[in-house]
Amino acid sequence: MEQTRIDRWLWAVRIHRTRTAATEACRGGHVEVNRSSAKPATPVRRGDRVTVRMAGRVRELEVVDLVDKRVGAQVAATCLVDHSPPLERDASPPFARPPASGRPTKRDRRELDRLRRR
């Protein structure tokens, strides 16, 4: 096999849970192959760079092996090389109020609403 569809590959290597989810990600513009926007039927070959944006994170993947059937997690890990930057975790909550400080002000509530919408 020299090439396969990008939506099928994303599903097979367990980036997306279902093939439908992978197809919708492609249609929504969340997937790029070699820095160009990818449709679900875009062919992917060995050595291609795939960029996937999902759940507020950008994943940079390199295609090492082509699979078009869903494989186990250990096999899927050998089919790609992840060049993504490490995920940064904040130790502090985005908005913290001291305990027993009373009811939040209108300004505090607006800030909370802004954080929830992100």
Secondary structure, DSSP 8 states (H G I E B T S, - for coil): ---EEHHHHHHHTTSSSSHHHHHHHHHTT-EEETTEE--TT-EE-TT-EEEEEETTEEEEEEE-S---S---HHHHHHTEEE--------SS-SS---TT--S--HHHHHHHHHHHH-
